[in-house]
């Protein structure tokens, strides 16, 4: 490689590093201001990103969707699952699974059918869009809950649904894209393709969970229990978060669900097996990493949203938002009513249902606008 090429490559790396420094500096400033004016931090980041998108872009950062999914998403999911205790999760596992699994599937179908009917988009493409839009993202809402001291059960219901439906949505999206690439017509295939789809869904989902639980068990008992070095143990949890995703995806299973399962194992078993010093180090490390990753993700969402494209696509945007509103209402109010028939003692109250409905919509509508 010639000298000119080396200098050009070095200049590109410096620009990338400068863009990262600017993004993190803006994120820190937004965090300070948002706390003083009591605005949810992630919402403020998106708004600032939208404003910055109107100016010449100094953030020369090449971030592909694959990079976000493989590098940025696993730490966020792992950090969130570290905080969830199995004893509390077990009490509400039925409504969480109903919302995350059945709800995501229902929402995908409802949104897909509405999009196909109104906008005349191919069914599988509409289902792929429905799967993407069905994953809730209540990060800002849950953060706001913590600052207000809202019921922990309500936060668990929303966060549990969000963690699991991310993996379910990605599995459904991958299946829709795979069927479309293979030229499969679901209307013509009928029940046979539905059966194949369900088998594939459970293989990918359960396989990912198995990978995560096994790796989390090994780290919890093999490393965190037998070592007493906070640096090595913390590094191991970071490697676990990324490694669970990579290994599961290598076997064509759900990397997202693998990360969730690994985080649950470490949070409920590994953190009890280690020393107080290591536990504090791990918690501080993951809190910092989640802050940095959240900052980058939500700023980039704002920066990458092209508001100029809204007017020409206003009809499609309105249809997408309406489809999300309808599907979310069916899922939340329908499935929580069904759960109340199954277990009246642990029923989800109407006020909780309203918060779950609107809290889960924030991320979905933002994604609809961005797409």
For each residue, the residues with C-beta under 8 A, 3 or more apart:
1: 5 6
2: 5 6
3: 6 7
4: 7 8
5: 1 2 8 9
6: 1 2 3 9 10
7: 3 4 10 11
8: 4 5 11 12
9: 5 6 12 13
10: 6 7 13 14
11: 7 8 14 15
12: 8 9 15 16 60
13: 9 10 16 17
14: 10 11 17 18
15: 11 12 18 19 60
16: 12 13 19 20 60 61 62
17: 13 14 20 21
18: 14 15 21 22 58 60
19: 15 16 22 23 58 59 60 61
20: 16 17 23 24 61
21: 17 18 24 25
22: 18 19 25 26 58 59
23: 19 20 26 27 59 61 295 296 299 300
24: 20 21 27 28 292 295 296
25: 21 22 28 29
26: 22 23 29 30 48 52 299
27: 23 24 30 31 45 292 295 296 299
28: 24 25 31 32 295
29: 25 26 32 33
30: 26 27 33 34 41 44 45 48 295
31: 27 28 34 35 41 291 295
32: 28 29 35 36
33: 29 30 36 37 44
34: 30 31 37 38 39 40 41 44
35: 31 32 38 41
36: 32 33
37: 33 34
38: 34 35
39: 34 43 44
40: 34 43 44 140 141 143 144
41: 30 31 34 35 44 45 140 143 294
42: 45 46 139 140 143 294 298
43: 39 40 46 47 140 362
44: 30 33 34 39 40 41 47 48
45: 27 30 41 42 48 49 294 295 298 299 302
46: 42 43 49 50 298 299 301 302 366
47: 43 44 50 51 302
48: 26 30 44 45 51 52 299 302
49: 45 46 52 53 298 299 300 301 302 303 304 305
50: 46 47 53 54 302 303 305 307
51: 47 48 54 55 302
52: 26 48 49 55 57 302 303
53: 49 50 57 302 303 304 305 306 307
54: 50 51 307
55: 51 52
56:
57: 52 53 60 303
58: 18 19 22
59: 19 22 23 303
60: 12 15 16 18 19 57
61: 16 19 20 23 300
62: 16
63: 67 68 300
64: 67 68
65: 68 69
66: 69 70
67: 63 64 70 71 72
68: 63 64 65 71 72 73 297 300
69: 65 66 72 73
70: 66 67 73 74 242 245 246 249 255
71: 67 68 74 242
72: 67 68 69 75 76 293 296 297
73: 68 69 70 76 77 166 256 259
74: 70 71 77 78 241 242 244 245 255 256 259
75: 72 78 79 238 241 242 286 289 290 293
76: 72 73 79 80 290 293 294 297
77: 73 74 80 81 163 166 241 256 259 260 263
78: 74 75 81 82 237 240 241 259 262 263 266 286
79: 75 76 82 83 263 286 287 289 290
80: 76 77 83 84 159 162 163 263 290
81: 77 78 84 163 259 260 262 263 264 267
82: 78 79 263 266 267 271 282 283 286
83: 79 80 267
84: 80 81 88 89 156 159 160 163 263 264 267
85: 88 89 267 268
86: 89 90 264 268
87: 90 91
88: 84 85 91 92 152 153 156
89: 84 85 86 92 93 96 156 160 264
90: 86 87 93
91: 87 88 346
92: 88 89 95 96 153 156 157 160 346
93: 89 90 96 97 160
94: 97 98 339 342 343 346
95: 92 98 99 157 335 336 339 346 348
96: 89 92 93 99 100 156 157 160 161 164
97: 93 94 100 101 102 164
98: 94 95 101 102 103 335 336 338 339
99: 95 96 102 103 157 161 165 331 332 335 336 356
100: 96 97 103 104 160 161 162 163 164 165 168
101: 97 98 104 105 164 165 168
102: 97 98 99 105 106 335
103: 98 99 100 106 107 134 161 165 331 332 335
104: 100 101 107 108 131 134 135 165 168 169 172
105: 101 102 108 109 168 172
106: 102 103 109 110 327 330 331 334 335
107: 103 104 110 111 130 133 134 327 328 330 331
108: 104 105 111 112 127 130 131 134 169 172
109: 105 106 112 113 127 130
110: 106 107 113 114 130 323 326 327 330
111: 107 108 114 115 126 129 130 133 134 320 323 324 327
112: 108 109 115 116 123 126 127 129 130
113: 109 110 116 117 126
114: 110 111 117 118 319 322 323 326 327
115: 111 112 118 119 121 126 129 130 319 320 323
116: 112 113 119 120 121 122 123 126
117: 113 114 120
118: 114 115 319
119: 115 116 126 315 316 319
120: 116 117
121: 115 116 125 126 129
122: 116 125 126 180
123: 112 116 126 127 186 187
124: 127 128 176 177 179 180 184 186
125: 121 122 128 129 176 180
126: 111 112 113 115 116 119 121 122 123 129 130
127: 108 109 112 123 124 130 131 172 176
128: 124 125 131 132 173 176 177 180
129: 111 112 115 121 125 126 132 133 320 371
130: 107 108 109 110 111 112 115 126 127 133 134 323 327
131: 104 108 127 128 134 135 169 170 172 173 176
132: 128 129 135 169 173 367 371
133: 107 111 129 130 320 323 324 364 367 368 371
134: 103 104 107 108 111 130 131 165 169 172 327 364
135: 104 131 132 162 165 166 168 169 170 363 364
136: 158 161 162 165 359 360 361 363 364
137: 162 360 362 363 364 366 367
138: 141 142 158 159 162 359 360 362 363
139: 42 142 143 162 294 363
140: 40 41 42 43 143 144 362
141: 40 138 144 145 158 355 359 362
142: 138 139 145 146 155 158 159 359
143: 40 41 42 139 140 146 147
144: 40 140 141 147 148 150
145: 141 142 148 149 150 154 155
146: 142 143 149 150 155
147: 143 144
148: 144 145
149: 145 146
150: 144 145 146 154 155
151: 154 155 352
152: 88 155 156
153: 88 92 156 157 352
154: 145 150 151 157 158 352 355 356
155: 142 145 146 150 151 152 158 159
156: 84 88 89 92 96 152 153 159 160
157: 92 95 96 99 153 154 160 161 348 352 356
158: 136 138 141 142 154 155 161 162 355 356 359 360
159: 80 84 138 142 155 156 162 163
160: 84 89 92 93 96 100 156 157 163 164
161: 96 99 100 103 136 157 158 164 165 356 360
162: 80 100 135 136 137 138 139 158 159 165 166 360
163: 77 80 81 84 100 159 160 166 167 260
164: 96 97 100 101 160 161 167 168 257 260
165: 99 100 101 103 104 134 135 136 161 162 168 169
166: 73 77 135 162 163 169 170 256 260
167: 163 164 170 171 205 208 254 256 257 260
168: 100 101 104 105 135 164 165 171 172 205 257
169: 104 108 131 132 134 135 165 166 172 173
170: 131 135 166 167 173 174 254 256
171: 167 168 174 175 201 204 205 254
172: 104 105 108 127 131 134 168 169 175 176 201
173: 128 131 132 169 170 176 177
174: 170 171 177 178 204
175: 171 172 178 179 197 200 201
176: 124 125 127 128 131 172 173 179 180
177: 124 128 173 174 180 181
178: 174 175 181 182
179: 124 175 176 182 184 186 193 197
180: 122 124 125 128 176 177 183 184
181: 177 178
182: 178 179
183: 180
184: 124 179 180 189 193
185: 188 189
186: 123 124 179 189 190 193 194
187: 123 190
188: 185
189: 184 185 186 192 193 194
190: 186 187 193 194
191: 194 195
192: 189 195 196
193: 179 184 186 189 190 196 197
194: 186 189 190 191 197 198
195: 191 192 198 199
196: 192 193 199 200
197: 175 179 193 194 200 201
198: 194 195 201 202
199: 195 196 202 203
200: 175 196 197 203 204
201: 171 172 175 197 198 204 205
202: 198 199 205 206
203: 199 200 206 207 253
204: 171 174 200 201 207 208 252 253 254
205: 167 168 171 201 202 208 209 253 254 257
206: 202 203 209 210
207: 203 204 210 211 248 251 253 254
208: 167 204 205 211 212 248 253 254 255 256 257 258 261
209: 205 206 212 213 254 257 258 260 261
210: 206 207 213 214 253 261
211: 207 208 214 215 244 247 248 251 253 258 261
212: 208 209 215 216 244 248 257 258 259 260 261 262 263 264 265
213: 209 210 216 217 261 262 264 265
214: 210 211 217 218
215: 211 212 218 219 240 243 244 247 258 262 265
216: 212 213 219 220 240 244 261 262 263 264 265 266 269 270
217: 213 214 220 221 265 269
218: 214 215 221 222 223
219: 215 216 222 223 224 236 237 240 262 265 266 270
220: 216 217 223 224 225 265 266 269 270 273
221: 217 218 224 225 226 269 270 273
222: 218 219 225 226
223: 218 219 220 226 227 232 233 236 270
224: 219 220 221 227 233 236 237 266 270 271 273 274 278
225: 220 221 222 270 273 274
226: 221 222 223
227: 223 224 232 233
228: 274 275 278
229: 232 233 278
230: 233 234 275 277 278 281 282
231: 234 235 281
232: 223 227 229 235 236
233: 223 224 227 229 230 236 237 274 278 281 282
234: 230 231 237 238 278 281 282 285
235: 231 232 238 239
236: 219 223 224 232 233 239 240
237: 78 219 224 233 234 240 241 266 270 282 285 286
238: 75 234 235 241 242 285 289
239: 235 236 242 243
240: 78 215 216 219 236 237 243 244 262 266
241: 74 75 77 78 237 238 244 245 259 262 263
242: 70 71 74 75 238 239 245 246
243: 215 239 240 246 247
244: 74 211 212 215 216 240 241 247 248 255 258 259 261 262
245: 70 74 241 242 248 249 255 256 258 259
246: 70 242 243 249 250 255
247: 211 215 243 244 250 251 258
248: 207 208 211 212 244 245 251 253 254 255 257 258
249: 70 245 246 252 253 255
250: 246 247
251: 207 211 247 248
252: 204 249
253: 203 204 205 207 208 210 211 248 249 257 258
254: 167 170 171 204 205 207 208 209 248 257 258
255: 70 74 208 244 245 246 248 249 258 259
256: 73 74 77 166 167 170 208 245 259 260
257: 164 167 168 205 208 209 212 248 253 254 260 261
258: 208 209 211 212 215 244 245 247 248 253 254 255 261 262
259: 73 74 77 78 81 212 241 244 245 255 256 262 263
260: 77 81 163 164 166 167 209 212 256 257 263 264
261: 208 209 210 211 212 213 216 244 257 258 264 265
262: 78 81 212 213 215 216 219 240 241 244 258 259 265 266
263: 77 78 79 80 81 82 84 212 216 241 259 260 266 267
264: 81 84 86 89 212 213 216 260 261 267 268
265: 212 213 215 216 217 219 220 261 262 268 269 270
266: 78 82 216 219 220 224 237 240 262 263 269 270 271
267: 81 82 83 84 85 263 264 270 271
268: 85 86 264 265 271 272
269: 216 217 220 221 265 266 272 273
270: 216 219 220 221 223 224 225 237 265 266 267 273 274
271: 82 224 266 267 268 274 279 282
272: 268 269
273: 220 221 224 225 269 270
274: 224 225 228 233 270 271 278 279 282
275: 228 230 278 279
276: 279 280
277: 230 280 281
278: 224 228 229 230 233 234 274 275 281 282
279: 271 274 275 276 282 283
280: 276 277 283 284
281: 230 231 233 234 277 278 284 285
282: 82 230 233 234 237 271 274 278 279 285 286
283: 82 279 280 286 287
284: 280 281 287 288
285: 234 237 238 281 282 288 289
286: 75 78 79 82 237 282 283 289 290
287: 79 283 284 290 291
288: 284 285 291 292
289: 75 79 238 285 286 292 293
290: 75 76 79 80 286 287 293 294
291: 31 287 288 294 295
292: 24 27 288 289 295 296
293: 72 75 76 289 290 296 297
294: 41 42 45 76 139 290 291 297 298
295: 23 24 27 28 30 31 45 291 292 298 299
296: 23 24 27 72 292 293 299 300
297: 68 72 76 293 294 300 301
298: 42 45 46 49 294 295 301 302
299: 23 26 27 45 46 48 49 295 296 302 303
300: 23 49 61 63 68 296 297 303 304
301: 46 49 297 298 304 305 366 370
302: 45 46 47 48 49 50 51 52 53 298 299 305
303: 49 50 52 53 57 59 299 300
304: 49 53 300 301 370
305: 49 50 53 301 302 369 370
306: 53 309 310
307: 50 53 54 310
308: 311
309: 306 312 313
310: 306 307 313 314 317 369
311: 308 314
312: 309
313: 309 310 316 317
314: 310 311 317 318
315: 119 318 319
316: 119 313 319 320
317: 310 313 314 320 321 368 369
318: 314 315 321 322
319: 114 115 118 119 315 316 322 323
320: 111 115 129 133 316 317 323 324 368 371
321: 317 318 324 325 365 368 369
322: 114 318 319 325 326
323: 110 111 114 115 130 133 319 320 326 327
324: 111 133 320 321 327 328 361 364 365 368
325: 321 322 328 329 361
326: 110 114 322 323 329 330
327: 106 107 110 111 114 130 134 323 324 330 331
328: 107 324 325 331 332 357 360 361 364
329: 325 326 332 333 357
330: 106 107 110 326 327 333 334
331: 99 103 106 107 327 328 334 335
332: 99 103 328 329 335 336 353 356 357 360
333: 329 330 336 337 353 357
334: 106 330 331 337 338
335: 95 98 99 102 103 106 331 332 338 339
336: 95 98 99 332 333 339 340 347 348 352 353 356
337: 333 334 340 341
338: 98 334 335 341 342
339: 94 95 98 335 336 342 343 346 347 348
340: 336 337 343 344 347 348
341: 337 338 344
342: 94 338 339
343: 94 339 340 346 347
344: 340 341 347
345:
346: 91 92 94 95 339 343
347: 336 339 340 343 344
348: 95 157 336 339 340 352 353 356
349: 352 353
350: 353 354
351: 354 355
352: 151 153 154 157 336 348 349 355 356
353: 332 333 336 348 349 350 356 357
354: 350 351 357 358
355: 141 154 158 351 352 358 359
356: 99 154 157 158 161 332 336 348 352 353 359 360
357: 328 329 332 333 353 354 360 361
358: 354 355 361 362
359: 136 138 141 142 158 355 356 362
360: 136 137 138 158 161 162 328 332 356 357 363 364
361: 136 324 325 328 357 358 364 365
362: 43 137 138 140 141 358 359 365 366
363: 135 136 137 138 139 360 366 367
364: 133 134 135 136 137 324 328 360 361 367 368
365: 321 324 361 362 368 369
366: 46 137 301 362 363 369 370
367: 132 133 137 363 364 370 371
368: 133 317 320 321 324 364 365 371
369: 305 310 317 321 365 366
370: 301 304 305 366 367
371: 129 132 133 320 367 368
